[in-house]
Amino acid sequence: MTERTLRQVIPGTETSDGAGVRIKRSLGQQQNVRLDPFLMLDEFGSDQPQDYMAGFPSHPHRGFETVTYMIEGHMLHEDHLGNRGNLKNGGVQWMTAGRGIVHSEMPQQESGQMRGFQLWLNLPAAEKMKPAGYRDIQPDEIPAITFDGGVIKLVAGELTVDGQIHQGAVTGCSTRPLYADIHLEPGQETLLPIDPELEGLLYLYAGEASLHSATDPQPLKRSAASILSEGDSVHIGAGKNGARVLLIAGKPIGEPVVQYGPFVMNSREEIEQTLRDYRDGRLTA
Protein backbone atom coordinates (compact mmCIF):
# COMPACT_ATOMS: atom_id res chain seq x y z
CA MET A 1 0.00 0.00 0.00
CA THR A 2 1.10 3.56 -0.74
CA GLU A 3 0.05 5.60 2.28
CA ARG A 4 -1.15 9.13 1.58
CA THR A 5 0.60 12.11 3.14
CA LEU A 6 -0.51 15.71 3.70
CA ARG A 7 -0.36 17.78 0.52
CA GLN A 8 -2.00 20.98 1.76
CA VAL A 9 -3.75 22.31 4.86
CA ILE A 10 -6.67 24.74 4.48
CA PRO A 11 -7.60 26.17 7.90
CA GLY A 12 -11.26 26.94 8.50
CA THR A 13 -11.98 30.67 8.38
CA GLU A 14 -14.56 32.24 10.69
CA THR A 15 -17.45 33.70 8.72
CA SER A 16 -21.26 33.68 8.61
CA ASP A 17 -23.88 32.46 6.16
CA GLY A 18 -27.63 32.28 5.86
CA ALA A 19 -29.22 34.90 8.09
CA GLY A 20 -26.10 35.15 10.26
CA VAL A 21 -25.14 31.61 11.30
CA ARG A 22 -21.52 31.50 12.47
CA ILE A 23 -19.43 28.91 10.63
CA LYS A 24 -15.86 27.89 9.86
CA ARG A 25 -15.32 27.53 6.11
CA SER A 26 -12.31 25.64 4.75
CA LEU A 27 -13.03 24.51 1.18
CA GLY A 28 -14.81 27.30 -0.67
CA GLN A 29 -13.58 30.25 1.41
CA GLN A 30 -12.40 31.50 -1.97
CA GLN A 31 -13.65 30.19 -5.30
CA ASN A 32 -10.23 28.76 -6.19
CA VAL A 33 -9.91 26.95 -2.85
CA ARG A 34 -11.63 23.70 -3.74
CA LEU A 35 -10.89 19.99 -4.11
CA ASP A 36 -12.61 18.53 -7.18
CA PRO A 37 -15.41 17.32 -6.90
CA PHE A 38 -15.98 19.24 -3.64
CA LEU A 39 -16.89 22.92 -3.70
CA MET A 40 -17.27 23.88 -0.05
CA LEU A 41 -16.98 22.48 3.46
CA ASP A 42 -18.49 24.33 6.42
CA GLU A 43 -18.32 23.43 10.11
CA PHE A 44 -20.91 24.95 12.42
CA GLY A 45 -20.82 24.56 16.17
CA SER A 46 -21.92 26.66 19.11
CA ASP A 47 -23.91 26.50 22.33
CA GLN A 48 -24.81 30.19 21.99
CA PRO A 49 -28.27 30.58 20.37
CA GLN A 50 -27.35 33.90 18.77
CA ASP A 51 -24.79 32.03 16.66
CA TYR A 52 -27.35 29.78 14.94
CA MET A 53 -30.96 30.80 15.68
CA ALA A 54 -31.39 32.92 12.51
CA GLY A 55 -30.83 29.79 10.43
CA PHE A 56 -30.95 29.58 6.66
CA PRO A 57 -34.25 31.03 5.40
CA SER A 58 -35.63 30.11 1.98
CA HIS A 59 -32.96 30.31 -0.76
CA PRO A 60 -32.27 28.71 -4.19
CA HIS A 61 -29.62 26.33 -5.56
CA ARG A 62 -28.73 24.83 -8.94
CA GLY A 63 -26.05 22.50 -10.26
CA PHE A 64 -24.71 20.55 -7.24
CA GLU A 65 -25.59 18.57 -4.11
CA THR A 66 -25.50 19.54 -0.45
CA VAL A 67 -24.73 17.06 2.33
CA THR A 68 -25.57 18.23 5.85
CA TYR A 69 -24.36 16.02 8.71
CA MET A 70 -25.76 16.92 12.13
CA ILE A 71 -23.51 15.87 15.01
CA GLU A 72 -25.69 17.52 17.65
CA GLY A 73 -28.82 19.62 17.41
CA HIS A 74 -32.13 19.83 15.55
CA MET A 75 -32.83 21.56 12.25
CA LEU A 76 -35.89 21.45 9.97
CA HIS A 77 -35.52 21.25 6.18
CA GLU A 78 -38.37 22.32 3.88
CA ASP A 79 -38.30 22.79 0.10
CA HIS A 80 -40.53 23.77 -2.81
CA LEU A 81 -41.13 20.09 -3.66
CA GLY A 82 -43.00 19.64 -0.39
CA ASN A 83 -40.21 17.74 1.33
CA ARG A 84 -39.99 18.25 5.06
CA GLY A 85 -37.35 16.57 7.20
CA ASN A 86 -36.06 16.84 10.74
CA LEU A 87 -32.29 16.70 10.94
CA LYS A 88 -31.26 15.50 14.42
CA ASN A 89 -28.23 14.05 16.22
CA GLY A 90 -26.33 11.78 13.84
CA GLY A 91 -28.65 12.32 10.86
CA VAL A 92 -27.86 13.44 7.32
CA GLN A 93 -29.71 15.52 4.77
CA TRP A 94 -28.61 14.71 1.21
CA MET A 95 -30.10 17.19 -1.22
CA THR A 96 -29.65 17.23 -4.99
CA ALA A 97 -30.30 20.73 -6.30
CA GLY A 98 -30.09 19.60 -9.93
CA ARG A 99 -31.92 22.02 -12.24
CA GLY A 100 -33.22 23.96 -9.27
CA ILE A 101 -34.52 23.85 -5.73
CA VAL A 102 -35.64 26.44 -3.18
CA HIS A 103 -35.33 25.33 0.42
CA SER A 104 -34.84 26.47 4.00
CA GLU A 105 -32.95 25.02 6.96
CA MET A 106 -34.14 26.40 10.27
CA PRO A 107 -33.10 25.51 13.85
CA GLN A 108 -35.77 23.84 15.97
CA GLN A 109 -34.11 24.61 19.31
CA GLU A 110 -33.77 27.77 21.33
CA SER A 111 -30.81 26.71 23.45
CA GLY A 112 -28.09 24.10 23.72
CA GLN A 113 -25.40 22.89 21.36
CA MET A 114 -25.80 22.81 17.59
CA ARG A 115 -22.92 21.19 15.74
CA GLY A 116 -22.38 19.71 12.30
CA PHE A 117 -21.08 20.08 8.77
CA GLN A 118 -22.30 21.00 5.33
CA LEU A 119 -20.46 19.77 2.24
CA TRP A 120 -21.14 20.95 -1.31
CA LEU A 121 -20.59 18.20 -3.87
CA ASN A 122 -20.40 19.25 -7.52
CA LEU A 123 -22.37 17.56 -10.29
CA PRO A 124 -20.93 16.87 -13.76
CA ALA A 125 -22.37 18.85 -16.66
CA ALA A 126 -24.51 15.91 -17.76
CA GLU A 127 -26.30 15.89 -14.37
CA LYS A 128 -26.57 19.58 -13.49
CA MET A 129 -30.07 19.93 -14.96
CA LYS A 130 -31.52 16.68 -13.65
CA PRO A 131 -34.62 16.86 -11.40
CA ALA A 132 -34.07 18.04 -7.84
CA GLY A 133 -34.24 15.47 -5.08
CA TYR A 134 -33.97 15.09 -1.33
CA ARG A 135 -33.14 12.28 1.06
CA ASP A 136 -33.54 12.43 4.82
CA ILE A 137 -31.14 9.83 6.28
CA GLN A 138 -31.87 8.81 9.86
CA PRO A 139 -28.99 7.90 12.24
CA ASP A 140 -29.95 4.22 12.28
CA GLU A 141 -29.64 4.09 8.47
CA ILE A 142 -25.93 4.98 8.66
CA PRO A 143 -23.77 1.86 9.11
CA ALA A 144 -21.60 1.91 12.23
CA ILE A 145 -18.48 -0.19 11.65
CA THR A 146 -16.75 -1.26 14.85
CA PHE A 147 -13.11 -2.31 14.88
CA ASP A 148 -10.34 -2.74 17.41
CA GLY A 149 -9.72 0.87 18.39
CA GLY A 150 -12.89 2.67 17.41
CA VAL A 151 -15.94 2.97 15.22
CA ILE A 152 -16.63 4.42 11.76
CA LYS A 153 -19.98 5.87 10.72
CA LEU A 154 -20.15 5.40 6.96
CA VAL A 155 -22.42 8.07 5.46
CA ALA A 156 -21.50 7.41 1.83
CA GLY A 157 -19.35 5.23 -0.37
CA GLU A 158 -17.53 1.96 0.10
CA LEU A 159 -14.89 1.23 2.73
CA THR A 160 -12.91 -1.88 3.56
CA VAL A 161 -12.28 -2.35 7.29
CA ASP A 162 -10.37 -5.39 8.60
CA GLY A 163 -10.73 -7.07 5.21
CA GLN A 164 -14.51 -6.67 5.04
CA ILE A 165 -16.20 -4.39 2.48
CA HIS A 166 -18.89 -2.07 3.84
CA GLN A 167 -21.43 0.05 1.96
CA GLY A 168 -22.50 3.47 3.23
CA ALA A 169 -26.02 4.85 3.45
CA VAL A 170 -25.52 6.56 0.06
CA THR A 171 -23.96 4.84 -2.95
CA GLY A 172 -24.21 5.00 -6.72
CA CYS A 173 -23.25 8.64 -7.32
CA SER A 174 -21.13 9.33 -10.41
CA THR A 175 -18.52 11.15 -8.30
CA ARG A 176 -18.29 8.12 -5.98
CA PRO A 177 -18.27 10.17 -2.76
CA LEU A 178 -16.75 8.58 0.34
CA TYR A 179 -17.89 10.20 3.60
CA ALA A 180 -16.81 8.55 6.84
CA ASP A 181 -16.89 9.83 10.43
CA ILE A 182 -14.01 8.06 12.20
CA HIS A 183 -13.99 7.85 16.01
CA LEU A 184 -10.66 6.64 17.41
CA GLU A 185 -10.06 5.75 21.04
CA PRO A 186 -7.01 7.26 22.84
CA GLY A 187 -3.74 6.08 21.35
CA GLN A 188 -5.42 3.91 18.70
CA GLU A 189 -4.96 3.98 14.94
CA THR A 190 -6.48 2.67 11.72
CA LEU A 191 -5.20 1.96 8.22
CA LEU A 192 -7.89 2.28 5.56
CA PRO A 193 -7.62 1.58 1.82
CA ILE A 194 -8.82 4.36 -0.53
CA ASP A 195 -9.23 4.00 -4.29
CA PRO A 196 -6.29 5.89 -5.82
CA GLU A 197 -8.68 7.51 -8.34
CA LEU A 198 -10.30 9.53 -5.54
CA GLU A 199 -9.16 12.91 -4.25
CA GLY A 200 -9.38 13.02 -0.48
CA LEU A 201 -9.14 15.04 2.70
CA LEU A 202 -9.26 14.60 6.46
CA TYR A 203 -11.02 17.00 8.82
CA LEU A 204 -10.20 16.72 12.53
CA TYR A 205 -13.06 18.09 14.64
CA ALA A 206 -12.41 16.66 18.10
CA GLY A 207 -9.38 15.40 20.02
CA GLU A 208 -5.92 15.05 18.50
CA ALA A 209 -4.74 12.96 15.56
CA SER A 210 -1.86 12.50 13.15
CA LEU A 211 -1.55 11.18 9.65
CA HIS A 212 0.96 8.32 9.69
CA SER A 213 3.05 7.35 6.68
CA ALA A 214 6.49 6.02 5.82
CA THR A 215 7.84 9.37 7.02
CA ASP A 216 7.28 10.95 10.42
CA PRO A 217 3.68 11.36 11.63
CA GLN A 218 2.07 14.59 10.45
CA PRO A 219 -0.22 16.19 13.07
CA LEU A 220 -3.68 17.15 11.84
CA LYS A 221 -4.84 20.70 12.51
CA ARG A 222 -8.25 21.14 14.13
CA SER A 223 -11.04 22.59 11.99
CA ALA A 224 -9.00 22.46 8.79
CA ALA A 225 -9.29 20.59 5.50
CA SER A 226 -6.15 18.46 5.38
CA ILE A 227 -5.75 17.61 1.69
CA LEU A 228 -4.20 14.21 1.00
CA SER A 229 -1.59 13.29 -1.58
CA GLU A 230 -2.03 10.49 -4.09
CA GLY A 231 -1.98 6.96 -2.74
CA ASP A 232 -4.14 3.94 -2.05
CA SER A 233 -4.49 4.10 1.75
CA VAL A 234 -4.70 6.45 4.70
CA HIS A 235 -3.20 5.75 8.14
CA ILE A 236 -4.64 7.78 11.04
CA GLY A 237 -3.54 7.68 14.68
CA ALA A 238 -5.27 9.30 17.67
CA GLY A 239 -3.69 11.23 20.51
CA LYS A 240 -4.12 10.70 24.25
CA ASN A 241 -7.67 12.09 24.23
CA GLY A 242 -8.86 10.14 21.20
CA ALA A 243 -9.98 11.73 17.95
CA ARG A 244 -12.94 12.31 15.67
CA VAL A 245 -11.99 12.77 12.04
CA LEU A 246 -14.00 13.07 8.84
CA LEU A 247 -12.60 11.23 5.83
CA ILE A 248 -14.04 12.71 2.64
CA ALA A 249 -13.07 11.62 -0.88
CA GLY A 250 -14.51 11.66 -4.38
CA LYS A 251 -13.75 11.15 -8.06
CA PRO A 252 -12.70 14.40 -9.75
CA ILE A 253 -15.00 15.70 -12.49
CA GLY A 254 -12.36 17.68 -14.36
CA GLU A 255 -14.75 20.28 -15.81
CA PRO A 256 -14.80 24.09 -15.59
CA VAL A 257 -16.52 25.45 -12.48
CA VAL A 258 -18.33 28.79 -12.61
CA GLN A 259 -20.05 29.76 -9.37
CA TYR A 260 -22.31 32.66 -8.59
CA GLY A 261 -23.45 32.38 -4.98
CA PRO A 262 -25.82 29.39 -4.71
CA PHE A 263 -25.54 28.48 -8.40
CA VAL A 264 -22.72 26.31 -9.80
CA MET A 265 -22.49 25.69 -13.54
CA ASN A 266 -19.81 25.17 -16.21
CA SER A 267 -19.87 28.53 -17.99
CA ARG A 268 -20.75 32.18 -17.47
CA GLU A 269 -23.51 31.84 -20.05
CA GLU A 270 -25.12 29.05 -18.02
CA ILE A 271 -24.96 31.20 -14.89
CA GLU A 272 -26.62 34.09 -16.74
CA GLN A 273 -29.35 31.71 -17.91
CA THR A 274 -29.77 30.47 -14.34
CA LEU A 275 -30.22 34.04 -13.08
CA ARG A 276 -32.85 34.67 -15.77
CA ASP A 277 -34.61 31.43 -14.83
CA TYR A 278 -34.64 32.42 -11.16
CA ARG A 279 -35.85 35.95 -11.91
CA ASP A 280 -38.63 34.65 -14.20
CA GLY A 281 -39.73 31.83 -11.91
CA ARG A 282 -38.39 29.03 -14.14
CA LEU A 283 -35.64 27.75 -11.83
CA THR A 284 -37.94 25.17 -10.26
CA ALA A 285 -40.37 24.77 -13.17
Beta strands, then each sheet from edge to edge (+ up, - down):
strand 1: 6-11
strand 2: 13-17
strand 3: 21-25
strand 4: 38-46
strand 5: 56-61
strand 6: 64-72
strand 7: 75-79
strand 8: 84-87
strand 9: 92-96
strand 10: 101-107
strand 11: 114-122
strand 12: 133-137
strand 13: 144-147
strand 14: 150-156
strand 15: 158-161
strand 16: 164-167
strand 17: 178-184
strand 18: 189-193
strand 19: 199-212
strand 20: 218-219
strand 21: 224-228
strand 22: 233-250
strand 23: 258-260
strand 24: 263-265
sheet 1: 1+ 21- 19+ 20-
sheet 2: 1+ 21- 19+ 22- 17+ 14- 13+
sheet 3: 1+ 21- 19+ 22- 18+
sheet 4: 2+ 3- 4+ 11- 6+ 9- 12+
sheet 5: 5+ 10- 7+ 8-
sheet 6: 15+ 16-
sheet 7: 23+ 24-
end
